[in-house]
Amino acid sequence: MSSVKKRSVSLSGHRTSYSVEDEFLDILKSMAKAKDIPLARLIAHIDAGRGRNTNLSSALRLAALEYIKSSNAV
C-alpha cells in the first residue's frame, strides 16, 4: 500500500486539505466517474454528510470502503 499523501481541494470557496493513500484516491475518482461529477463535487458531498466527530480524510476513506463493499456485494 502506498503512503498517505496530503492533497488540497476547494469546498464552498475555501481551500482545505485531506490525506489519503493513492488507492483510496483511485476509488474516489471511480466513484466520481460513476456519478458523472467532478472529484471536488464528490468530496464536497461526502464532506457535507460527515459527522462532526469525523475528519474529512476518514470520511473519504469510509465512503470509498462502502463503495467497494457495495460494488462487491454477493
PQR file of N, CA, C, O and H, with PARSE charges and radii, in Angstrom:
ATOM      1  N   MET A   1       0.856  -1.178   0.000 -0.4000 1.5000
ATOM      2  CA  MET A   1       0.000   0.000   0.000 -0.0000 2.0000
ATOM      3  C   MET A   1       0.898   1.236   0.000  0.5500 1.7000
ATOM      4  O   MET A   1       1.968   1.244   0.608 -0.5500 1.4000
ATOM      5  N   SER A   2       0.450   2.260  -0.681 -0.4000 1.5000
ATOM      6  CA  SER A   2       1.243   3.487  -0.752 -0.0000 2.0000
ATOM      7  C   SER A   2       1.116   4.291   0.533  0.5500 1.7000
ATOM      8  O   SER A   2       0.253   4.037   1.373 -0.5500 1.4000
ATOM      9  H   SER A   2      -0.419   2.253  -1.175  0.4000 1.0000
ATOM     10  N   SER A   3       1.985   5.245   0.653 -0.4000 1.5000
ATOM     11  CA  SER A   3       1.941   6.108   1.831 -0.0000 2.0000
ATOM     12  C   SER A   3       0.835   7.152   1.690  0.5500 1.7000
ATOM     13  O   SER A   3       0.330   7.406   0.597 -0.5500 1.4000
ATOM     14  H   SER A   3       2.686   5.451  -0.029  0.4000 1.0000
ATOM     15  N   VAL A   4       0.483   7.737   2.800 -0.4000 1.5000
ATOM     16  CA  VAL A   4      -0.554   8.774   2.829 -0.0000 2.0000
ATOM     17  C   VAL A   4       0.010  10.041   2.194  0.5500 1.7000
ATOM     18  O   VAL A   4       1.129  10.457   2.495 -0.5500 1.4000
ATOM     19  H   VAL A   4       0.894   7.532   3.688  0.4000 1.0000
ATOM     20  N   LYS A   5      -0.782  10.647   1.312 -0.4000 1.5000
ATOM     21  CA  LYS A   5      -0.376  11.894   0.662 -0.0000 2.0000
ATOM     22  C   LYS A   5      -1.397  12.982   0.966  0.5500 1.7000
ATOM     23  O   LYS A   5      -2.605  12.751   0.936 -0.5500 1.4000
ATOM     24  H   LYS A   5      -1.691  10.309   1.067  0.4000 1.0000
ATOM     25  N   LYS A   6      -0.889  14.160   1.254 -0.4000 1.5000
ATOM     26  CA  LYS A   6      -1.751  15.304   1.535 -0.0000 2.0000
ATOM     27  C   LYS A   6      -2.157  15.951   0.211  0.5500 1.7000
ATOM     28  O   LYS A   6      -1.327  16.168  -0.672 -0.5500 1.4000
ATOM     29  H   LYS A   6       0.093  14.348   1.278  0.4000 1.0000
ATOM     30  N   ARG A   7      -3.442  16.253   0.094 -0.4000 1.5000
ATOM     31  CA  ARG A   7      -3.982  16.876  -1.109 -0.0000 2.0000
ATOM     32  C   ARG A   7      -4.871  18.045  -0.702  0.5500 1.7000
ATOM     33  O   ARG A   7      -5.301  18.137   0.448 -0.5500 1.4000
ATOM     34  H   ARG A   7      -4.116  16.077   0.812  0.4000 1.0000
ATOM     35  N   SER A   8      -5.142  18.933  -1.651 -0.4000 1.5000
ATOM     36  CA  SER A   8      -5.989  20.095  -1.377 -0.0000 2.0000
ATOM     37  C   SER A   8      -7.169  20.127  -2.327  0.5500 1.7000
ATOM     38  O   SER A   8      -7.108  19.628  -3.451 -0.5500 1.4000
ATOM     39  H   SER A   8      -4.793  18.857  -2.585  0.4000 1.0000
ATOM     40  N   VAL A   9      -8.248  20.729  -1.840 -0.4000 1.5000
ATOM     41  CA  VAL A   9      -9.457  20.877  -2.644 -0.0000 2.0000
ATOM     42  C   VAL A   9     -10.192  22.125  -2.150  0.5500 1.7000
ATOM     43  O   VAL A   9     -10.059  22.512  -0.989 -0.5500 1.4000
ATOM     44  H   VAL A   9      -8.297  21.134  -0.926  0.4000 1.0000
ATOM     45  N   SER A  10     -10.968  22.749  -3.038 -0.4000 1.5000
ATOM     46  CA  SER A  10     -11.807  23.876  -2.648 -0.0000 2.0000
ATOM     47  C   SER A  10     -13.207  23.366  -2.366  0.5500 1.7000
ATOM     48  O   SER A  10     -13.831  22.728  -3.215 -0.5500 1.4000
ATOM     49  H   SER A  10     -11.076  22.434  -3.981  0.4000 1.0000
ATOM     50  N   LEU A  11     -13.695  23.651  -1.167 -0.4000 1.5000
ATOM     51  CA  LEU A  11     -15.059  23.289  -0.776 -0.0000 2.0000
ATOM     52  C   LEU A  11     -15.785  24.561  -0.385  0.5500 1.7000
ATOM     53  O   LEU A  11     -15.400  25.235   0.571 -0.5500 1.4000
ATOM     54  H   LEU A  11     -13.188  24.169  -0.478  0.4000 1.0000
ATOM     55  N   SER A  12     -16.817  24.885  -1.111 -0.4000 1.5000
ATOM     56  CA  SER A  12     -17.595  26.110  -0.856 -0.0000 2.0000
ATOM     57  C   SER A  12     -16.698  27.346  -0.854  0.5500 1.7000
ATOM     58  O   SER A  12     -16.873  28.252  -0.039 -0.5500 1.4000
ATOM     59  H   SER A  12     -17.130  24.337  -1.887  0.4000 1.0000
ATOM     60  N   GLY A  13     -15.748  27.369  -1.765 -0.4000 1.5000
ATOM     61  CA  GLY A  13     -14.876  28.535  -1.895 -0.0000 2.0000
ATOM     62  C   GLY A  13     -13.722  28.596  -0.908  0.5500 1.7000
ATOM     63  O   GLY A  13     -12.963  29.565  -0.906 -0.5500 1.4000
ATOM     64  H   GLY A  13     -15.606  26.633  -2.427  0.4000 1.0000
ATOM     65  N   HIS A  14     -13.580  27.584  -0.076 -0.4000 1.5000
ATOM     66  CA  HIS A  14     -12.497  27.558   0.905 -0.0000 2.0000
ATOM     67  C   HIS A  14     -11.581  26.383   0.619  0.5500 1.7000
ATOM     68  O   HIS A  14     -12.047  25.268   0.385 -0.5500 1.4000
ATOM     69  H   HIS A  14     -14.197  26.797  -0.079  0.4000 1.0000
ATOM     70  N   ARG A  15     -10.277  26.631   0.636 -0.4000 1.5000
ATOM     71  CA  ARG A  15      -9.304  25.555   0.437 -0.0000 2.0000
ATOM     72  C   ARG A  15      -9.205  24.743   1.726  0.5500 1.7000
ATOM     73  O   ARG A  15      -9.140  25.292   2.826 -0.5500 1.4000
ATOM     74  H   ARG A  15      -9.898  27.537   0.826  0.4000 1.0000
ATOM     75  N   THR A  16      -9.196  23.447   1.562 -0.4000 1.5000
ATOM     76  CA  THR A  16      -8.993  22.550   2.682 -0.0000 2.0000
ATOM     77  C   THR A  16      -8.126  21.403   2.204  0.5500 1.7000
ATOM     78  O   THR A  16      -7.973  21.191   1.001 -0.5500 1.4000
ATOM     79  H   THR A  16      -9.249  23.001   0.669  0.4000 1.0000
ATOM     80  N   SER A  17      -7.571  20.679   3.125 -0.4000 1.5000
ATOM     81  CA  SER A  17      -6.725  19.563   2.730 -0.0000 2.0000
ATOM     82  C   SER A  17      -7.251  18.267   3.325  0.5500 1.7000
ATOM     83  O   SER A  17      -7.977  18.260   4.320 -0.5500 1.4000
ATOM     84  H   SER A  17      -7.696  20.852   4.102  0.4000 1.0000
ATOM     85  N   TYR A  18      -6.871  17.198   2.699 -0.4000 1.5000
ATOM     86  CA  TYR A  18      -7.199  15.857   3.179 -0.0000 2.0000
ATOM     87  C   TYR A  18      -6.013  14.963   2.853  0.5500 1.7000
ATOM     88  O   TYR A  18      -5.222  15.269   1.961 -0.5500 1.4000
ATOM     89  H   TYR A  18      -6.282  17.203   1.890  0.4000 1.0000
ATOM     90  N   SER A  19      -5.895  13.884   3.564 -0.4000 1.5000
ATOM     91  CA  SER A  19      -4.779  12.957   3.367 -0.0000 2.0000
ATOM     92  C   SER A  19      -5.326  11.552   3.180  0.5500 1.7000
ATOM     93  O   SER A  19      -5.965  10.992   4.070 -0.5500 1.4000
ATOM     94  H   SER A  19      -6.537  13.635   4.289  0.4000 1.0000
ATOM     95  N   VAL A  20      -5.063  10.994   2.003 -0.4000 1.5000
ATOM     96  CA  VAL A  20      -5.454   9.615   1.718 -0.0000 2.0000
ATOM     97  C   VAL A  20      -4.372   8.958   0.875  0.5500 1.7000
ATOM     98  O   VAL A  20      -3.580   9.633   0.217 -0.5500 1.4000
ATOM     99  H   VAL A  20      -4.543  11.449   1.279  0.4000 1.0000
ATOM    100  N   GLU A  21      -4.351   7.647   0.906 -0.4000 1.5000
ATOM    101  CA  GLU A  21      -3.442   6.882   0.085 -0.0000 2.0000
ATOM    102  C   GLU A  21      -3.920   6.913  -1.370  0.5500 1.7000
ATOM    103  O   GLU A  21      -5.098   7.153  -1.637 -0.5500 1.4000
ATOM    104  H   GLU A  21      -4.994   7.098   1.441  0.4000 1.0000
ATOM    105  N   ASP A  22      -2.999   6.670  -2.305 -0.4000 1.5000
ATOM    106  CA  ASP A  22      -3.346   6.673  -3.730 -0.0000 2.0000
ATOM    107  C   ASP A  22      -4.481   5.694  -4.030  0.5500 1.7000
ATOM    108  O   ASP A  22      -5.346   5.973  -4.860 -0.5500 1.4000
ATOM    109  H   ASP A  22      -2.043   6.475  -2.088  0.4000 1.0000
ATOM    110  N   GLU A  23      -4.470   4.553  -3.355 -0.4000 1.5000
ATOM    111  CA  GLU A  23      -5.502   3.544  -3.610 -0.0000 2.0000
ATOM    112  C   GLU A  23      -6.896   4.078  -3.273  0.5500 1.7000
ATOM    113  O   GLU A  23      -7.852   3.805  -3.999 -0.5500 1.4000
ATOM    114  H   GLU A  23      -3.767   4.326  -2.682  0.4000 1.0000
ATOM    115  N   PHE A  24      -7.021   4.826  -2.194 -0.4000 1.5000
ATOM    116  CA  PHE A  24      -8.317   5.418  -1.850 -0.0000 2.0000
ATOM    117  C   PHE A  24      -8.680   6.511  -2.847  0.5500 1.7000
ATOM    118  O   PHE A  24      -9.844   6.643  -3.223 -0.5500 1.4000
ATOM    119  H   PHE A  24      -6.245   5.048  -1.604  0.4000 1.0000
ATOM    120  N   LEU A  25      -7.704   7.287  -3.273 -0.4000 1.5000
ATOM    121  CA  LEU A  25      -7.979   8.334  -4.255 -0.0000 2.0000
ATOM    122  C   LEU A  25      -8.479   7.715  -5.561  0.5500 1.7000
ATOM    123  O   LEU A  25      -9.389   8.252  -6.192 -0.5500 1.4000
ATOM    124  H   LEU A  25      -6.758   7.180  -2.967  0.4000 1.0000
ATOM    125  N   ASP A  26      -7.895   6.598  -5.964 -0.4000 1.5000
ATOM    126  CA  ASP A  26      -8.360   5.920  -7.176 -0.0000 2.0000
ATOM    127  C   ASP A  26      -9.821   5.510  -7.053  0.5500 1.7000
ATOM    128  O   ASP A  26     -10.590   5.649  -8.004 -0.5500 1.4000
ATOM    129  H   ASP A  26      -7.155   6.161  -5.452  0.4000 1.0000
ATOM    130  N   ILE A  27     -10.203   5.008  -5.893 -0.4000 1.5000
ATOM    131  CA  ILE A  27     -11.602   4.612  -5.673 -0.0000 2.0000
ATOM    132  C   ILE A  27     -12.506   5.842  -5.712  0.5500 1.7000
ATOM    133  O   ILE A  27     -13.574   5.809  -6.323 -0.5500 1.4000
ATOM    134  H   ILE A  27      -9.579   4.895  -5.120  0.4000 1.0000
ATOM    135  N   LEU A  28     -12.083   6.920  -5.066 -0.4000 1.5000
ATOM    136  CA  LEU A  28     -12.883   8.151  -5.080 -0.0000 2.0000
ATOM    137  C   LEU A  28     -13.054   8.671  -6.503  0.5500 1.7000
ATOM    138  O   LEU A  28     -14.134   9.142  -6.861 -0.5500 1.4000
ATOM    139  H   LEU A  28     -11.215   6.947  -4.570  0.4000 1.0000
ATOM    140  N   LYS A  29     -12.016   8.592  -7.308 -0.4000 1.5000
ATOM    141  CA  LYS A  29     -12.114   9.012  -8.711 -0.0000 2.0000
ATOM    142  C   LYS A  29     -13.104   8.125  -9.466  0.5500 1.7000
ATOM    143  O   LYS A  29     -13.873   8.617 -10.292 -0.5500 1.4000
ATOM    144  H   LYS A  29     -11.140   8.209  -7.016  0.4000 1.0000
ATOM    145  N   SER A  30     -13.088   6.832  -9.189 -0.4000 1.5000
ATOM    146  CA  SER A  30     -14.044   5.915  -9.822 -0.0000 2.0000
ATOM    147  C   SER A  30     -15.470   6.249  -9.401  0.5500 1.7000
ATOM    148  O   SER A  30     -16.389   6.198 -10.218 -0.5500 1.4000
ATOM    149  H   SER A  30     -12.464   6.432  -8.518  0.4000 1.0000
ATOM    150  N   MET A  31     -15.653   6.590  -8.131 -0.4000 1.5000
ATOM    151  CA  MET A  31     -16.969   6.979  -7.640 -0.0000 2.0000
ATOM    152  C   MET A  31     -17.468   8.218  -8.371  0.5500 1.7000
ATOM    153  O   MET A  31     -18.620   8.269  -8.803 -0.5500 1.4000
ATOM    154  H   MET A  31     -14.906   6.631  -7.468  0.4000 1.0000
ATOM    155  N   ALA A  32     -16.600   9.215  -8.509 -0.4000 1.5000
ATOM    156  CA  ALA A  32     -16.969  10.454  -9.194 -0.0000 2.0000
ATOM    157  C   ALA A  32     -17.316  10.173 -10.658  0.5500 1.7000
ATOM    158  O   ALA A  32     -18.287  10.711 -11.191 -0.5500 1.4000
ATOM    159  H   ALA A  32     -15.664   9.173  -8.158  0.4000 1.0000
ATOM    160  N   LYS A  33     -16.519   9.335 -11.288 -0.4000 1.5000
ATOM    161  CA  LYS A  33     -16.779   8.999 -12.696 -0.0000 2.0000
ATOM    162  C   LYS A  33     -18.114   8.279 -12.832  0.5500 1.7000
ATOM    163  O   LYS A  33     -18.878   8.570 -13.753 -0.5500 1.4000
ATOM    164  H   LYS A  33     -15.731   8.899 -10.855  0.4000 1.0000
ATOM    165  N   ALA A  34     -18.407   7.346 -11.932 -0.4000 1.5000
ATOM    166  CA  ALA A  34     -19.672   6.612 -11.978 -0.0000 2.0000
ATOM    167  C   ALA A  34     -20.866   7.541 -11.803  0.5500 1.7000
ATOM    168  O   ALA A  34     -21.934   7.293 -12.362 -0.5500 1.4000
ATOM    169  H   ALA A  34     -17.787   7.110 -11.184  0.4000 1.0000
ATOM    170  N   LYS A  35     -20.693   8.606 -11.032 -0.4000 1.5000
ATOM    171  CA  LYS A  35     -21.775   9.570 -10.805 -0.0000 2.0000
ATOM    172  C   LYS A  35     -21.743  10.703 -11.832  0.5500 1.7000
ATOM    173  O   LYS A  35     -22.622  11.564 -11.849 -0.5500 1.4000
ATOM    174  H   LYS A  35     -19.825   8.808 -10.578  0.4000 1.0000
ATOM    175  N   ASP A  36     -20.717  10.690 -12.690 -0.4000 1.5000
ATOM    176  CA  ASP A  36     -20.533  11.718 -13.719 -0.0000 2.0000
ATOM    177  C   ASP A  36     -20.455  13.120 -13.114  0.5500 1.7000
ATOM    178  O   ASP A  36     -21.082  14.066 -13.592 -0.5500 1.4000
ATOM    179  H   ASP A  36     -20.003   9.990 -12.677  0.4000 1.0000
ATOM    180  N   ILE A  37     -19.662  13.217 -12.043 -0.4000 1.5000
ATOM    181  CA  ILE A  37     -19.431  14.511 -11.392 -0.0000 2.0000
ATOM    182  C   ILE A  37     -17.932  14.690 -11.166  0.5500 1.7000
ATOM    183  O   ILE A  37     -17.189  13.710 -11.122 -0.5500 1.4000
ATOM    184  H   ILE A  37     -19.154  12.449 -11.655  0.4000 1.0000
ATOM    185  N   PRO A  38     -17.489  15.928 -11.023 -0.5600 1.5000
ATOM    186  CA  PRO A  38     -16.068  16.149 -10.717  0.2800 2.0000
ATOM    187  C   PRO A  38     -15.709  15.604  -9.336  0.5500 1.7000
ATOM    188  O   PRO A  38     -16.554  15.536  -8.443 -0.5500 1.4000
ATOM    189  N   LEU A  39     -14.459  15.224  -9.176 -0.4000 1.5000
ATOM    190  CA  LEU A  39     -13.987  14.706  -7.897 -0.0000 2.0000
ATOM    191  C   LEU A  39     -14.256  15.705  -6.774  0.5500 1.7000
ATOM    192  O   LEU A  39     -14.666  15.311  -5.682 -0.5500 1.4000
ATOM    193  H   LEU A  39     -13.772  15.280  -9.901  0.4000 1.0000
ATOM    194  N   ALA A  40     -14.029  16.992  -7.030 -0.4000 1.5000
ATOM    195  CA  ALA A  40     -14.254  18.010  -5.992 -0.0000 2.0000
ATOM    196  C   ALA A  40     -15.701  18.023  -5.522  0.5500 1.7000
ATOM    197  O   ALA A  40     -15.962  18.231  -4.337 -0.5500 1.4000
ATOM    198  H   ALA A  40     -13.695  17.312  -7.916  0.4000 1.0000
ATOM    199  N   ARG A  41     -16.641  17.805  -6.428 -0.4000 1.5000
ATOM    200  CA  ARG A  41     -18.057  17.779  -6.043 -0.0000 2.0000
ATOM    201  C   ARG A  41     -18.357  16.552  -5.186  0.5500 1.7000
ATOM    202  O   ARG A  41     -19.109  16.637  -4.215 -0.5500 1.4000
ATOM    203  H   ARG A  41     -16.429  17.636  -7.390  0.4000 1.0000
ATOM    204  N   LEU A  42     -17.775  15.422  -5.542 -0.4000 1.5000
ATOM    205  CA  LEU A  42     -17.950  14.215  -4.728 -0.0000 2.0000
ATOM    206  C   LEU A  42     -17.405  14.448  -3.327  0.5500 1.7000
ATOM    207  O   LEU A  42     -18.051  14.101  -2.338 -0.5500 1.4000
ATOM    208  H   LEU A  42     -17.164  15.352  -6.331  0.4000 1.0000
ATOM    209  N   ILE A  43     -16.223  15.031  -3.243 -0.4000 1.5000
ATOM    210  CA  ILE A  43     -15.619  15.302  -1.935 -0.0000 2.0000
ATOM    211  C   ILE A  43     -16.501  16.260  -1.137  0.5500 1.7000
ATOM    212  O   ILE A  43     -16.683  16.081   0.068 -0.5500 1.4000
ATOM    213  H   ILE A  43     -15.699  15.313  -4.046  0.4000 1.0000
ATOM    214  N   ALA A  44     -17.047  17.274  -1.804 -0.4000 1.5000
ATOM    215  CA  ALA A  44     -17.937  18.219  -1.117 -0.0000 2.0000
ATOM    216  C   ALA A  44     -19.178  17.503  -0.587  0.5500 1.7000
ATOM    217  O   ALA A  44     -19.639  17.792   0.518 -0.5500 1.4000
ATOM    218  H   ALA A  44     -16.899  17.419  -2.782  0.4000 1.0000
ATOM    219  N   HIS A  45     -19.714  16.574  -1.367 -0.4000 1.5000
ATOM    220  CA  HIS A  45     -20.897  15.809  -0.936 -0.0000 2.0000
ATOM    221  C   HIS A  45     -20.571  14.947   0.290  0.5500 1.7000
ATOM    222  O   HIS A  45     -21.343  14.898   1.248 -0.5500 1.4000
ATOM    223  H   HIS A  45     -19.339  16.340  -2.264  0.4000 1.0000
ATOM    224  N   ILE A  46     -19.434  14.280   0.246 -0.4000 1.5000
ATOM    225  CA  ILE A  46     -19.015  13.458   1.385 -0.0000 2.0000
ATOM    226  C   ILE A  46     -18.768  14.338   2.600  0.5500 1.7000
ATOM    227  O   ILE A  46     -19.137  13.979   3.718 -0.5500 1.4000
ATOM    228  H   ILE A  46     -18.808  14.320  -0.533  0.4000 1.0000
ATOM    229  N   ASP A  47     -18.151  15.482   2.384 -0.4000 1.5000
ATOM    230  CA  ASP A  47     -17.875  16.421   3.471 -0.0000 2.0000
ATOM    231  C   ASP A  47     -19.169  16.891   4.130  0.5500 1.7000
ATOM    232  O   ASP A  47     -19.251  16.977   5.356 -0.5500 1.4000
ATOM    233  H   ASP A  47     -17.852  15.774   1.475  0.4000 1.0000
ATOM    234  N   ALA A  48     -20.174  17.193   3.317 -0.4000 1.5000
ATOM    235  CA  ALA A  48     -21.446  17.688   3.850 -0.0000 2.0000
ATOM    236  C   ALA A  48     -22.174  16.629   4.672  0.5500 1.7000
ATOM    237  O   ALA A  48     -22.943  16.960   5.574 -0.5500 1.4000
ATOM    238  H   ALA A  48     -20.107  17.123   2.322  0.4000 1.0000
ATOM    239  N   GLY A  49     -21.935  15.359   4.362 -0.4000 1.5000
ATOM    240  CA  GLY A  49     -22.644  14.298   5.053 -0.0000 2.0000
ATOM    241  C   GLY A  49     -21.904  13.675   6.223  0.5500 1.7000
ATOM    242  O   GLY A  49     -22.427  12.774   6.879 -0.5500 1.4000
ATOM    243  H   GLY A  49     -21.310  15.090   3.630  0.4000 1.0000
ATOM    244  N   ARG A  50     -20.706  14.139   6.488 -0.4000 1.5000
ATOM    245  CA  ARG A  50     -19.930  13.513   7.568 -0.0000 2.0000
ATOM    246  C   ARG A  50     -20.338  14.070   8.927  0.5500 1.7000
ATOM    247  O   ARG A  50     -20.801  15.205   9.042 -0.5500 1.4000
ATOM    248  H   ARG A  50     -20.281  14.870   5.955  0.4000 1.0000
ATOM    249  N   GLY A  51     -20.158  13.256   9.934 -0.4000 1.5000
ATOM    250  CA  GLY A  51     -20.461  13.672  11.296 -0.0000 2.0000
ATOM    251  C   GLY A  51     -19.449  14.670  11.817  0.5500 1.7000
ATOM    252  O   GLY A  51     -18.335  14.766  11.302 -0.5500 1.4000
ATOM    253  H   GLY A  51     -19.781  12.334   9.841  0.4000 1.0000
ATOM    254  N   ARG A  52     -19.833  15.398  12.821 -0.4000 1.5000
ATOM    255  CA  ARG A  52     -18.961  16.429  13.385 -0.0000 2.0000
ATOM    256  C   ARG A  52     -17.701  15.839  14.017  0.5500 1.7000
ATOM    257  O   ARG A  52     -16.688  16.526  14.146 -0.5500 1.4000
ATOM    258  H   ARG A  52     -20.738  15.320  13.239  0.4000 1.0000
ATOM    259  N   ASN A  53     -17.764  14.567  14.409 -0.4000 1.5000
ATOM    260  CA  ASN A  53     -16.615  13.931  15.047 -0.0000 2.0000
ATOM    261  C   ASN A  53     -15.748  13.146  14.059  0.5500 1.7000
ATOM    262  O   ASN A  53     -14.817  12.453  14.470 -0.5500 1.4000
ATOM    263  H   ASN A  53     -18.587  14.009  14.304  0.4000 1.0000
ATOM    264  N   THR A  54     -16.048  13.249  12.768 -0.4000 1.5000
ATOM    265  CA  THR A  54     -15.289  12.543  11.746 -0.0000 2.0000
ATOM    266  C   THR A  54     -14.535  13.545  10.894  0.5500 1.7000
ATOM    267  O   THR A  54     -15.129  14.479  10.356 -0.5500 1.4000
ATOM    268  H   THR A  54     -16.804  13.811  12.434  0.4000 1.0000
ATOM    269  N   ASN A  55     -13.223  13.357  10.768 -0.4000 1.5000
ATOM    270  CA  ASN A  55     -12.483  14.294   9.915 -0.0000 2.0000
ATOM    271  C   ASN A  55     -12.679  13.926   8.448  0.5500 1.7000
ATOM    272  O   ASN A  55     -13.108  12.816   8.130 -0.5500 1.4000
ATOM    273  H   ASN A  55     -12.740  12.598  11.206  0.4000 1.0000
ATOM    274  N   LEU A  56     -12.365  14.858   7.563 -0.4000 1.5000
ATOM    275  CA  LEU A  56     -12.619  14.684   6.138 -0.0000 2.0000
ATOM    276  C   LEU A  56     -11.864  13.475   5.590  0.5500 1.7000
ATOM    277  O   LEU A  56     -12.435  12.696   4.828 -0.5500 1.4000
ATOM    278  H   LEU A  56     -12.018  15.760   7.821  0.4000 1.0000
ATOM    279  N   SER A  57     -10.626  13.306   5.952 -0.4000 1.5000
ATOM    280  CA  SER A  57      -9.838  12.182   5.440 -0.0000 2.0000
ATOM    281  C   SER A  57     -10.482  10.847   5.804  0.5500 1.7000
ATOM    282  O   SER A  57     -10.576   9.952   4.964 -0.5500 1.4000
ATOM    283  H   SER A  57     -10.162  13.939   6.572  0.4000 1.0000
ATOM    284  N   SER A  58     -10.919  10.714   7.036 -0.4000 1.5000
ATOM    285  CA  SER A  58     -11.582   9.484   7.465 -0.0000 2.0000
ATOM    286  C   SER A  58     -12.901   9.288   6.726  0.5500 1.7000
ATOM    287  O   SER A  58     -13.225   8.171   6.322 -0.5500 1.4000
ATOM    288  H   SER A  58     -10.843  11.441   7.718  0.4000 1.0000
ATOM    289  N   ALA A  59     -13.653  10.352   6.549 -0.4000 1.5000
ATOM    290  CA  ALA A  59     -14.930  10.264   5.841 -0.0000 2.0000
ATOM    291  C   ALA A  59     -14.717   9.813   4.400  0.5500 1.7000
ATOM    292  O   ALA A  59     -15.512   9.035   3.874 -0.5500 1.4000
ATOM    293  H   ALA A  59     -13.390  11.259   6.878  0.4000 1.0000
ATOM    294  N   LEU A  60     -13.668  10.286   3.765 -0.4000 1.5000
ATOM    295  CA  LEU A  60     -13.372   9.888   2.392 -0.0000 2.0000
ATOM    296  C   LEU A  60     -12.998   8.413   2.321  0.5500 1.7000
ATOM    297  O   LEU A  60     -13.449   7.697   1.427 -0.5500 1.4000
ATOM    298  H   LEU A  60     -13.022  10.919   4.193  0.4000 1.0000
ATOM    299  N   ARG A  61     -12.182   7.964   3.255 -0.4000 1.5000
ATOM    300  CA  ARG A  61     -11.798   6.545   3.280 -0.0000 2.0000
ATOM    301  C   ARG A  61     -13.027   5.653   3.520  0.5500 1.7000
ATOM    302  O   ARG A  61     -13.186   4.617   2.876 -0.5500 1.4000
ATOM    303  H   ARG A  61     -11.816   8.546   3.982  0.4000 1.0000
ATOM    304  N   LEU A  62     -13.884   6.068   4.448 -0.4000 1.5000
ATOM    305  CA  LEU A  62     -15.082   5.281   4.740 -0.0000 2.0000
ATOM    306  C   LEU A  62     -16.032   5.240   3.540  0.5500 1.7000
ATOM    307  O   LEU A  62     -16.635   4.204   3.261 -0.5500 1.4000
ATOM    308  H   LEU A  62     -13.755   6.910   4.971  0.4000 1.0000
ATOM    309  N   ALA A  63     -16.165   6.354   2.838 -0.4000 1.5000
ATOM    310  CA  ALA A  63     -17.019   6.385   1.643 -0.0000 2.0000
ATOM    311  C   ALA A  63     -16.456   5.462   0.568  0.5500 1.7000
ATOM    312  O   ALA A  63     -17.208   4.747  -0.094 -0.5500 1.4000
ATOM    313  H   ALA A  63     -15.675   7.196   3.065  0.4000 1.0000
ATOM    314  N   ALA A  64     -15.148   5.474   0.394 -0.4000 1.5000
ATOM    315  CA  ALA A  64     -14.505   4.597  -0.589 -0.0000 2.0000
ATOM    316  C   ALA A  64     -14.707   3.137  -0.202  0.5500 1.7000
ATOM    317  O   ALA A  64     -15.012   2.305  -1.056 -0.5500 1.4000
ATOM    318  H   ALA A  64     -14.537   6.055   0.932  0.4000 1.0000
ATOM    319  N   LEU A  65     -14.543   2.825   1.066 -0.4000 1.5000
ATOM    320  CA  LEU A  65     -14.727   1.459   1.547 -0.0000 2.0000
ATOM    321  C   LEU A  65     -16.170   1.002   1.320  0.5500 1.7000
ATOM    322  O   LEU A  65     -16.400  -0.115   0.856 -0.5500 1.4000
ATOM    323  H   LEU A  65     -14.295   3.501   1.760  0.4000 1.0000
ATOM    324  N   GLU A  66     -17.122   1.840   1.638 -0.4000 1.5000
ATOM    325  CA  GLU A  66     -18.535   1.496   1.443 -0.0000 2.0000
ATOM    326  C   GLU A  66     -18.842   1.264  -0.033  0.5500 1.7000
ATOM    327  O   GLU A  66     -19.595   0.353  -0.379 -0.5500 1.4000
ATOM    328  H   GLU A  66     -16.936   2.747   2.015  0.4000 1.0000
ATOM    329  N   TYR A  67     -18.266   2.079  -0.894 -0.4000 1.5000
ATOM    330  CA  TYR A  67     -18.458   1.931  -2.337 -0.0000 2.0000
ATOM    331  C   TYR A  67     -17.934   0.578  -2.810  0.5500 1.7000
ATOM    332  O   TYR A  67     -18.604  -0.120  -3.571 -0.5500 1.4000
ATOM    333  H   TYR A  67     -17.655   2.819  -0.613  0.4000 1.0000
ATOM    334  N   ILE A  68     -16.750   0.213  -2.363 -0.4000 1.5000
ATOM    335  CA  ILE A  68     -16.164  -1.069  -2.744 -0.0000 2.0000
ATOM    336  C   ILE A  68     -16.993  -2.225  -2.182  0.5500 1.7000
ATOM    337  O   ILE A  68     -17.252  -3.203  -2.883 -0.5500 1.4000
ATOM    338  H   ILE A  68     -16.206   0.780  -1.745  0.4000 1.0000
ATOM    339  N   LYS A  69     -17.401  -2.115  -0.945 -0.4000 1.5000
ATOM    340  CA  LYS A  69     -18.208  -3.169  -0.327 -0.0000 2.0000
ATOM    341  C   LYS A  69     -19.525  -3.356  -1.098  0.5500 1.7000
ATOM    342  O   LYS A  69     -19.941  -4.487  -1.348 -0.5500 1.4000
ATOM    343  H   LYS A  69     -17.191  -1.321  -0.375  0.4000 1.0000
ATOM    344  N   SER A  70     -20.167  -2.266  -1.465 -0.4000 1.5000
ATOM    345  CA  SER A  70     -21.451  -2.378  -2.163 -0.0000 2.0000
ATOM    346  C   SER A  70     -21.248  -2.867  -3.601  0.5500 1.7000
ATOM    347  O   SER A  70     -22.125  -3.530  -4.154 -0.5500 1.4000
ATOM    348  H   SER A  70     -19.829  -1.347  -1.261  0.4000 1.0000
ATOM    349  N   SER A  71     -20.119  -2.552  -4.203 -0.4000 1.5000
ATOM    350  CA  SER A  71     -19.821  -2.997  -5.566 -0.0000 2.0000
ATOM    351  C   SER A  71     -19.529  -4.493  -5.613  0.5500 1.7000
ATOM    352  O   SER A  71     -19.780  -5.152  -6.621 -0.5500 1.4000
ATOM    353  H   SER A  71     -19.406  -2.013  -3.754  0.4000 1.0000
ATOM    354  N   ASN A  72     -19.000  -5.017  -4.523 -0.4000 1.5000
ATOM    355  CA  ASN A  72     -18.632  -6.427  -4.468 -0.0000 2.0000
ATOM    356  C   ASN A  72     -19.658  -7.282  -3.735  0.5500 1.7000
ATOM    357  O   ASN A  72     -19.387  -8.436  -3.402 -0.5500 1.4000
ATOM    358  H   ASN A  72     -18.796  -4.481  -3.703  0.4000 1.0000
ATOM    359  N   ALA A  73     -20.819  -6.724  -3.486 -0.4000 1.5000
ATOM    360  CA  ALA A  73     -21.858  -7.467  -2.757 -0.0000 2.0000
ATOM    361  C   ALA A  73     -22.272  -8.701  -3.538  0.5500 1.7000
ATOM    362  O   ALA A  73     -22.435  -8.660  -4.757 -0.5500 1.4000
ATOM    363  H   ALA A  73     -21.040  -5.786  -3.756  0.4000 1.0000
ATOM    364  N   VAL A  74     -22.437  -9.780  -2.824 -0.4000 1.5000
ATOM    365  CA  VAL A  74     -22.838 -11.048  -3.460 -0.0000 2.0000
ATOM    366  C   VAL A  74     -24.330 -11.196  -3.332  0.5500 1.7000
ATOM    367  O   VAL A  74     -24.894 -12.187  -3.795 -0.5500 1.4000
ATOM    368  H   VAL A  74     -22.305  -9.813  -1.833  0.4000 1.0000
TER
END
